[in-house]
Amino acid sequence: MSTTLGMASVFALSTLLLSPLALAEESQTFVAQQAARAAAFQQNQAEMSAKTQHGSSEQPPSASLGQSDSGKDS
């Protein structure tokens, strides 16, 4: 009997604790924050792809430094 009562109380408490999280997804503030995050992510992706496209034609100077360092270690 005490196990059933304990399970019921855990269920009731978890429902009360998690209900604000469920309602948060429907709030206008939550929607606005998610839209801002998505826009920032897309802008970052566009910048990274632009850097990759412009950087692929030029060789980075650090590539030659890595090869010269390996000779010093041996």
N, CA, C and O atoms as CSV, one atom per row, in Angstrom:
chain,resi,resn,atom,element,x,y,z
A,1,MET,N,N,0.822,-1.190,0.000
A,1,MET,CA,C,0.000,0.000,0.000
A,1,MET,C,C,0.866,1.254,0.000
A,1,MET,O,O,0.552,2.231,-0.680
A,2,SER,N,N,1.959,1.224,0.766
A,2,SER,CA,C,2.819,2.399,0.838
A,2,SER,C,C,3.546,2.622,-0.493
A,2,SER,O,O,3.842,3.763,-0.847
A,3,THR,N,N,3.834,1.554,-1.225
A,3,THR,CA,C,4.482,1.695,-2.523
A,3,THR,C,C,3.563,2.400,-3.507
A,3,THR,O,O,4.005,3.261,-4.268
A,4,THR,N,N,2.302,2.042,-3.496
A,4,THR,CA,C,1.330,2.675,-4.386
A,4,THR,C,C,1.169,4.141,-4.027
A,4,THR,O,O,1.086,4.991,-4.914
A,5,LEU,N,N,1.125,4.443,-2.763
A,5,LEU,CA,C,1.003,5.824,-2.313
A,5,LEU,C,C,2.259,6.617,-2.689
A,5,LEU,O,O,2.168,7.777,-3.090
A,6,GLY,N,N,3.407,5.997,-2.559
A,6,GLY,CA,C,4.659,6.657,-2.930
A,6,GLY,C,C,4.734,6.935,-4.417
A,6,GLY,O,O,5.182,8.003,-4.834
A,7,MET,N,N,4.292,5.970,-5.222
A,7,MET,CA,C,4.292,6.171,-6.675
A,7,MET,C,C,3.318,7.275,-7.066
A,7,MET,O,O,3.616,8.077,-7.951
A,8,ALA,N,N,2.179,7.324,-6.429
A,8,ALA,CA,C,1.189,8.362,-6.728
A,8,ALA,C,C,1.713,9.736,-6.341
A,8,ALA,O,O,1.488,10.707,-7.063
A,9,SER,N,N,2.401,9.832,-5.224
A,9,SER,CA,C,2.928,11.130,-4.801
A,9,SER,C,C,4.067,11.579,-5.714
A,9,SER,O,O,4.186,12.767,-6.015
A,10,VAL,N,N,4.891,10.653,-6.149
A,10,VAL,CA,C,5.960,10.998,-7.091
A,10,VAL,C,C,5.365,11.480,-8.404
A,10,VAL,O,O,5.847,12.454,-8.981
A,11,PHE,N,N,4.339,10.819,-8.873
A,11,PHE,CA,C,3.682,11.235,-10.103
A,11,PHE,C,C,3.060,12.618,-9.956
A,11,PHE,O,O,3.180,13.450,-10.856
A,12,ALA,N,N,2.403,12.869,-8.840
A,12,ALA,CA,C,1.759,14.166,-8.612
A,12,ALA,C,C,2.796,15.275,-8.513
A,12,ALA,O,O,2.611,16.345,-9.094
A,13,LEU,N,N,3.887,15.036,-7.784
A,13,LEU,CA,C,4.930,16.049,-7.646
A,13,LEU,C,C,5.644,16.317,-8.966
A,13,LEU,O,O,5.949,17.465,-9.288
A,14,SER,N,N,5.910,15.266,-9.726
A,14,SER,CA,C,6.587,15.478,-11.002
A,14,SER,C,C,5.693,16.230,-11.977
A,14,SER,O,O,6.180,17.033,-12.773
A,15,THR,N,N,4.400,15.979,-11.923
A,15,THR,CA,C,3.470,16.713,-12.776
A,15,THR,C,C,3.465,18.186,-12.413
A,15,THR,O,O,3.454,19.045,-13.295
A,16,LEU,N,N,3.473,18.484,-11.129
A,16,LEU,CA,C,3.479,19.878,-10.696
A,16,LEU,C,C,4.796,20.573,-11.035
A,16,LEU,O,O,4.808,21.755,-11.379
A,17,LEU,N,N,5.892,19.845,-10.938
A,17,LEU,CA,C,7.195,20.450,-11.230
A,17,LEU,C,C,7.440,20.634,-12.719
A,17,LEU,O,O,8.100,21.595,-13.114
A,18,LEU,N,N,6.927,19.744,-13.550
A,18,LEU,CA,C,7.201,19.804,-14.979
A,18,LEU,C,C,6.163,20.603,-15.770
A,18,LEU,O,O,6.383,20.892,-16.946
A,19,SER,N,N,5.059,20.958,-15.161
A,19,SER,CA,C,4.032,21.687,-15.900
A,19,SER,C,C,4.504,23.060,-16.380
A,19,SER,O,O,4.113,23.456,-17.478
A,20,PRO,N,N,5.320,23.817,-15.632
A,20,PRO,CA,C,5.800,25.086,-16.180
A,20,PRO,C,C,6.664,24.908,-17.428
A,20,PRO,O,O,6.662,25.770,-18.306
A,21,LEU,N,N,7.398,23.806,-17.515
A,21,LEU,CA,C,8.218,23.562,-18.702
A,21,LEU,C,C,7.347,23.305,-19.920
A,21,LEU,O,O,7.671,23.738,-21.026
A,22,ALA,N,N,6.253,22.609,-19.719
A,22,ALA,CA,C,5.354,22.339,-20.833
A,22,ALA,C,C,4.676,23.617,-21.291
A,22,ALA,O,O,4.470,23.816,-22.488
A,23,LEU,N,N,4.331,24.472,-20.363
A,23,LEU,CA,C,3.687,25.731,-20.723
A,23,LEU,C,C,4.675,26.720,-21.320
A,23,LEU,O,O,4.274,27.610,-22.070
A,24,ALA,N,N,5.949,26.585,-21.007
A,24,ALA,CA,C,6.957,27.508,-21.524
A,24,ALA,C,C,7.073,27.412,-23.034
A,24,ALA,O,O,7.356,28.410,-23.697
A,25,GLU,N,N,6.860,26.224,-23.589
A,25,GLU,CA,C,6.977,26.064,-25.031
A,25,GLU,C,C,5.887,26.817,-25.785
A,25,GLU,O,O,6.037,27.100,-26.974
A,26,GLU,N,N,4.803,27.140,-25.107
A,26,GLU,CA,C,3.711,27.840,-25.756
A,26,GLU,C,C,3.779,29.347,-25.547
A,26,GLU,O,O,3.015,30.081,-26.173
A,27,SER,N,N,4.666,29.826,-24.692
A,27,SER,CA,C,4.715,31.252,-24.400
A,27,SER,C,C,5.379,32.009,-25.552
A,27,SER,O,O,6.186,31.456,-26.299
A,28,GLN,N,N,5.021,33.273,-25.674
A,28,GLN,CA,C,5.570,34.111,-26.739
A,28,GLN,C,C,7.057,34.385,-26.522
A,28,GLN,O,O,7.810,34.513,-27.488
A,29,THR,N,N,7.477,34.475,-25.283
A,29,THR,CA,C,8.887,34.709,-24.991
A,29,THR,C,C,9.736,33.531,-25.438
A,29,THR,O,O,10.809,33.717,-26.012
A,30,PHE,N,N,9.261,32.318,-25.177
A,30,PHE,CA,C,9.982,31.126,-25.576
A,30,PHE,C,C,10.093,31.043,-27.089
A,30,PHE,O,O,11.154,30.717,-27.622
A,31,VAL,N,N,9.006,31.335,-27.777
A,31,VAL,CA,C,9.004,31.295,-29.240
A,31,VAL,C,C,9.967,32.338,-29.801
A,31,VAL,O,O,10.693,32.061,-30.756
A,32,ALA,N,N,9.979,33.532,-29.216
A,32,ALA,CA,C,10.877,34.595,-29.682
A,32,ALA,C,C,12.337,34.217,-29.453
A,32,ALA,O,O,13.185,34.477,-30.306
A,33,GLN,N,N,12.638,33.603,-28.303
A,33,GLN,CA,C,14.017,33.198,-28.026
A,33,GLN,C,C,14.470,32.109,-28.989
A,33,GLN,O,O,15.607,32.129,-29.462
A,34,GLN,N,N,13.595,31.171,-29.276
A,34,GLN,CA,C,13.943,30.097,-30.209
A,34,GLN,C,C,14.163,30.654,-31.614
A,34,GLN,O,O,15.070,30.213,-32.320
A,35,ALA,N,N,13.347,31.614,-32.022
A,35,ALA,CA,C,13.513,32.229,-33.341
A,35,ALA,C,C,14.834,32.992,-33.419
A,35,ALA,O,O,15.514,32.954,-34.445
A,36,ALA,N,N,15.198,33.682,-32.340
A,36,ALA,CA,C,16.461,34.420,-32.317
A,36,ALA,C,C,17.650,33.462,-32.374
A,36,ALA,O,O,18.637,33.730,-33.059
A,37,ARG,N,N,17.553,32.345,-31.653
A,37,ARG,CA,C,18.630,31.351,-31.702
A,37,ARG,C,C,18.772,30.744,-33.087
A,37,ARG,O,O,19.884,30.529,-33.569
A,38,ALA,N,N,17.643,30.468,-33.726
A,38,ALA,CA,C,17.685,29.887,-35.065
A,38,ALA,C,C,18.286,30.871,-36.062
A,38,ALA,O,O,19.066,30.477,-36.930
A,39,ALA,N,N,17.930,32.144,-35.945
A,39,ALA,CA,C,18.483,33.155,-36.847
A,39,ALA,C,C,19.985,33.313,-36.640
A,39,ALA,O,O,20.735,33.429,-37.609
A,40,ALA,N,N,20.426,33.319,-35.392
A,40,ALA,CA,C,21.857,33.437,-35.103
A,40,ALA,C,C,22.615,32.219,-35.623
A,40,ALA,O,O,23.725,32.346,-36.138
A,41,PHE,N,N,22.011,31.039,-35.485
A,41,PHE,CA,C,22.649,29.825,-35.980
A,41,PHE,C,C,22.795,29.859,-37.498
A,41,PHE,O,O,23.845,29.508,-38.034
A,42,GLN,N,N,21.736,30.282,-38.187
A,42,GLN,CA,C,21.802,30.349,-39.646
A,42,GLN,C,C,22.817,31.381,-40.114
A,42,GLN,O,O,23.521,31.154,-41.098
A,43,GLN,N,N,22.901,32.513,-39.420
A,43,GLN,CA,C,23.876,33.529,-39.786
A,43,GLN,C,C,25.299,33.002,-39.571
A,43,GLN,O,O,26.181,33.242,-40.396
A,44,ASN,N,N,25.517,32.298,-38.486
A,44,ASN,CA,C,26.827,31.727,-38.205
A,44,ASN,C,C,27.198,30.686,-39.256
A,44,ASN,O,O,28.344,30.632,-39.702
A,45,GLN,N,N,26.232,29.862,-39.650
A,45,GLN,CA,C,26.490,28.857,-40.678
A,45,GLN,C,C,26.850,29.523,-42.001
A,45,GLN,O,O,27.749,29.059,-42.702
A,46,ALA,N,N,26.152,30.612,-42.349
A,46,ALA,CA,C,26.444,31.318,-43.594
A,46,ALA,C,C,27.842,31.927,-43.559
A,46,ALA,O,O,28.568,31.878,-44.552
A,47,GLU,N,N,28.219,32.500,-42.422
A,47,GLU,CA,C,29.557,33.078,-42.294
A,47,GLU,C,C,30.640,32.003,-42.393
A,47,GLU,O,O,31.663,32.207,-43.046
A,48,MET,N,N,30.415,30.871,-41.752
A,48,MET,CA,C,31.399,29.796,-41.792
A,48,MET,C,C,31.545,29.232,-43.205
A,48,MET,O,O,32.655,28.935,-43.645
A,49,SER,N,N,30.439,29.087,-43.907
A,49,SER,CA,C,30.537,28.567,-45.272
A,49,SER,C,C,31.210,29.576,-46.192
A,49,SER,O,O,31.931,29.191,-47.112
A,50,ALA,N,N,30.981,30.865,-45.951
A,50,ALA,CA,C,31.650,31.885,-46.755
A,50,ALA,C,C,33.155,31.877,-46.478
A,50,ALA,O,O,33.953,32.026,-47.403
A,51,LYS,N,N,33.544,31.705,-45.226
A,51,LYS,CA,C,34.963,31.640,-44.891
A,51,LYS,C,C,35.603,30.406,-45.517
A,51,LYS,O,O,36.739,30.458,-45.988
A,52,THR,N,N,34.871,29.301,-45.521
A,52,THR,CA,C,35.392,28.066,-46.094
A,52,THR,C,C,35.586,28.209,-47.594
A,52,THR,O,O,36.588,27.745,-48.138
A,53,GLN,N,N,34.640,28.843,-48.263
A,53,GLN,CA,C,34.747,29.017,-49.711
A,53,GLN,C,C,35.881,29.956,-50.072
A,53,GLN,O,O,36.600,29.706,-51.040
A,54,HIS,N,N,36.058,31.035,-49.315
A,54,HIS,CA,C,37.135,31.973,-49.599
A,54,HIS,C,C,38.487,31.432,-49.149
A,54,HIS,O,O,39.513,31.742,-49.754
A,55,GLY,N,N,38.495,30.643,-48.115
A,55,GLY,CA,C,39.738,30.114,-47.585
A,55,GLY,C,C,40.254,28.910,-48.336
A,55,GLY,O,O,41.434,28.577,-48.221
A,56,SER,N,N,39.399,28.239,-49.110
A,56,SER,CA,C,39.842,27.034,-49.805
A,56,SER,C,C,40.785,27.347,-50.960
A,56,SER,O,O,41.582,26.492,-51.347
A,57,SER,N,N,40.713,28.558,-51.523
A,57,SER,CA,C,41.596,28.903,-52.626
A,57,SER,C,C,42.983,29.307,-52.129
A,57,SER,O,O,43.960,29.240,-52.875
A,58,GLU,N,N,43.063,29.726,-50.872
A,58,GLU,CA,C,44.344,30.133,-50.308
A,58,GLU,C,C,44.821,29.078,-49.326
A,58,GLU,O,O,44.014,28.501,-48.597
A,59,GLN,N,N,46.128,28.818,-49.297
A,59,GLN,CA,C,46.659,27.870,-48.326
A,59,GLN,C,C,46.984,28.616,-47.044
A,59,GLN,O,O,47.615,29.672,-47.085
A,60,PRO,N,N,46.568,28.089,-45.924
A,60,PRO,CA,C,46.899,28.751,-44.652
A,60,PRO,C,C,48.386,28.624,-44.356
A,60,PRO,O,O,48.979,27.580,-44.627
A,61,PRO,N,N,48.997,29.662,-43.807
A,61,PRO,CA,C,50.440,29.610,-43.523
A,61,PRO,C,C,50.774,28.636,-42.405
A,61,PRO,O,O,51.930,28.229,-42.295
A,62,SER,N,N,49.821,28.245,-41.575
A,62,SER,CA,C,50.128,27.351,-40.464
A,62,SER,C,C,50.366,25.918,-40.928
A,62,SER,O,O,50.891,25.119,-40.153
A,63,ALA,N,N,50.006,25.560,-42.149
A,63,ALA,CA,C,50.208,24.197,-42.633
A,63,ALA,C,C,51.699,23.888,-42.771
A,63,ALA,O,O,52.116,22.765,-42.488
A,64,SER,N,N,52.492,24.838,-43.191
A,64,SER,CA,C,53.918,24.593,-43.340
A,64,SER,C,C,54.623,24.589,-41.986
A,64,SER,O,O,55.669,23.957,-41.839
A,65,LEU,N,N,54.065,25.283,-40.997
A,65,LEU,CA,C,54.683,25.295,-39.678
A,65,LEU,C,C,54.587,23.941,-39.001
A,65,LEU,O,O,55.512,23.548,-38.290
A,66,GLY,N,N,53.508,23.224,-39.200
A,66,GLY,CA,C,53.326,21.915,-38.583
A,66,GLY,C,C,54.352,20.912,-39.070
A,66,GLY,O,O,54.773,20.050,-38.298
A,67,GLN,N,N,54.766,20.994,-40.317
A,67,GLN,CA,C,55.744,20.073,-40.858
A,67,GLN,C,C,57.142,20.390,-40.339
A,67,GLN,O,O,57.933,19.477,-40.102
A,68,SER,N,N,57.455,21.666,-40.161
A,68,SER,CA,C,58.801,22.004,-39.688
A,68,SER,C,C,58.963,21.687,-38.211
A,68,SER,O,O,60.079,21.427,-37.760
A,69,ASP,N,N,57.879,21.701,-37.447
A,69,ASP,CA,C,57.960,21.370,-36.024
A,69,ASP,C,C,58.238,19.888,-35.794
A,69,ASP,O,O,58.874,19.534,-34.802
A,70,SER,N,N,57.783,19.032,-36.671
A,70,SER,CA,C,57.986,17.602,-36.472
A,70,SER,C,C,59.463,17.236,-36.593
A,70,SER,O,O,59.893,16.266,-35.968
A,71,GLY,N,N,60.230,17.950,-37.347
A,71,GLY,CA,C,61.667,17.679,-37.469
A,71,GLY,C,C,62.433,18.064,-36.226
A,71,GLY,O,O,63.468,17.464,-35.936
A,72,LYS,N,N,61.961,19.038,-35.489
A,72,LYS,CA,C,62.631,19.486,-34.277
A,72,LYS,C,C,62.492,18.479,-33.135
A,72,LYS,O,O,63.373,18.384,-32.280
A,73,ASP,N,N,61.381,17.723,-33.118
A,73,ASP,CA,C,61.138,16.792,-32.030
A,73,ASP,C,C,62.031,15.559,-32.101
A,73,ASP,O,O,62.314,14.963,-31.061
A,74,SER,N,N,62.475,15.161,-33.255
A,74,SER,CA,C,63.225,13.909,-33.372
A,74,SER,C,C,64.705,14.091,-33.226
A,74,SER,O,O,65.458,13.120,-33.302
